[in-house]
Amino acid sequence: MNDDRTDKLALIAQMIDSAENSIQSAKHLLRELLGARADAGPGLAEKAKALNVLSGGKVIEGVFDGQNMIGPDNKQYPVPANYASKSKLVEGDVLKLTIADDGSFIYKQIGPVERKKILGILSQDENGQYRVVGEGKSYKVLLASLTYFKAEPGDEVTIVIPKEGSVTWAAVENVIKRSQGAAAGETSAPVLSRSGDEDEDLDIKE
């Protein structure tokens, strides 16, 4: 019983340390981007509040939450999954959305957070949601990335996440497919991600 209590206390301490690191990381990034306007909290919505809406609402800065961009007005702006996948966006990245006269959405990554890579295993839960389990945690990943790599449950996946803090979503870096000889401990060669300019704009017709 005492061992269980000790393990829980250790886990709580780790969670507190992770939360503190996340707060410091967010404040550091905001200081770099916005100077003195860096007192936002650790949440993505709070981080977004310190950003800008320019040109009469035609240019909006926001924070990527894994699927969408959260603007300073707390509104969610859809980020195309193919752009997020190709650019390997992770939670906390700062984006700039330009709304063209014809209604097109043009995104550009302007404030990437520090990243790290981990190796995990792709799985699918009872609701059909794909997740990558790595280093004792489970991360959601965009279906567009998995479709590109033709990934299947059981494949090894290298994912990209913020260096600091706890997140729900991860970006897919590459996939190591399991071959038919996987039972004998063999795997096929890694399937690497496409190369290209990660900051490439994407024109989306609404």
N, C-alpha and C positions, 0 to 999 in steps of 0.2 A: 504493500500500500504506500509505504514511504517512497519507494522507487518511482511509483507512478506520479506521486505529488512532485517529486524532484524533477521528473521529465517535463511535467506541465509548466513548472516555474521556469525551467530553462527555455522552453518554447516561448513563453510570454516575454522573457528577456530578449530573445532573438527578434520577436515581432516588434518590440519597442525600438530596438536598435535599427531595424529596417525602416520603421516609420520615421525616425529621426534623420536617417540618411536620405530618405526621399524628400523630406522637407528642405534639408540643406541643399540638395541637388537642384530642386525647383527654384529656390531663391537665388542660387548662383547663376542659373540660366537666365532668370528674369533680370538680374543685375546687368548681365552682359548685353541683353537685348534692349532693355528699357531704362537703364540707368537707375535713378532713385526710385522708380515705381516698381519695387521688388518685394512688397510686403504681402503678397498673395499667399494663401494657404497651400497645402500640399495637393489638394484635389485638382483635377483637371479643369473643372468649371471655374474654380477660384483663379487658377493660372490664366485661363482665357479672359477673365474679366479685366486683366491688366493690359490686354492687347488692344488693337486699334480697328476702327472702321473709318475708311478714308474715301475721298472722292464721292461724297454723297451716297455712301452705301455700295459703291461699285467695287471697292476693294476691302476685303474683310480678312483680318488675321484671326487665327484660331488654333486650337490644340487638337491633335489627332487622338481619338479615344480607342482605336483599334478597328473601328468601322467607319466612323463619321468624324467631321471636324466640329468642335464646339466653339461657337463664336463668343465674343464679349457679351452679347445679349442672351447668352445661354441657349441659343437656338442651335439645332443640329443641322449641318450641311452635309449631304451625302458625298462621300469620296468614292469614286469608281474603284471597284475591287481590283481591276487590272492595273490601275495606276499605283494603288497602295502596295500591291504584290511586287510589281516591277521595281518600285522605289524602296521596297523593304521598310516601309514606315512602321514605327513602333509607337506605343502609347507615350504621349508627352511631347512628340515632335511638334514644332510650331510650323503651321502652313499659312500661305497667303492665297486667298481665293479672289480672283478677278472675275467679275460678272460682265461679260461683253454686252454691247448694245443689242445683239441678237439673242441674248439670253444664255449664251454659252458659258460654261463654268471652266475656268482655267486655274489649276492648282499648281503651286510651287512650294517646295520644301525650303523654308528659310531659317529654321532653328532646330537642327537635329540634336537629340539628347545623346549622351555618351552611351555606347552599346557594349554588349558582350554576347558571345555565342555559346550555346550549350547543345549537347546531343541528346535526343530523346527518341521515344518510340511512338509512332502514330497509332491512335486507338479511336474507336467510335463508341459513344455512349448509347444508352437506351433510347434517347431522343433523336438519334441520328447525327448529333453534333460531333464533328471531328476534333480531337484534342491530341496534343503532343505531351507526353509525360516525360519529364526530365528533371534530374536532381531533386526528386521527391515532390515536384509540383506539376500541376496540369494546366496547360495553356490552350486557349482557343486559337485556331488559325483560319485564315480565309480560304474558302473553298476554291477560289480562283487559282491560288497557288498550288493546291493539291491536284487540281485538274490539269494544270500545265505539266506537272511532273508525273502525272498518272500514278500518284501515290495511293497506296492501299494500306489498311490496318496491318500493323506488324513491321512496316518499313521503318528504317532508321531515318530520322529527320534532324538536320541541323537548323536550329532556330535562332533568331536574333531578338533580344529583349533589352530593355534599358539596363545600364550597368548598376543603377541604384533603385531601390524601391521594389514593391510588389505589384505585379500587373496581371491582367486577365488574358490579354492577347499577346501573341508573338508573331513575328514575320518569318517566313520560310526562306532559308538560305540555299539549301540543297537537300536532295533525298538520295539515300542509298537503298536501292531496290533489293528486296529479297528474291533470290533466284529460286528455281525449283529445287536446287540442291541445298537450300537453307537448312534442311533437317540435318545435313552432314556438316553444318557449321560454315557453309560457303555463302558468300553474297556476291552480287554483281558489282561492277565498277560504279562509283558514284556518278549520279546524274547531276551535273552542275547547273547553276542558274544562268539565265541569259545575261550577257554583258550589255552595258549601255549606260547612258547618262542617267543617274538616279534622280537628277533634278529636272528631268525632261518634263515640259508642260504637257498637259493633256486637255484637249478641247472637247467638251461634252455638250452636245446639243440637247437642250431641254425641250 
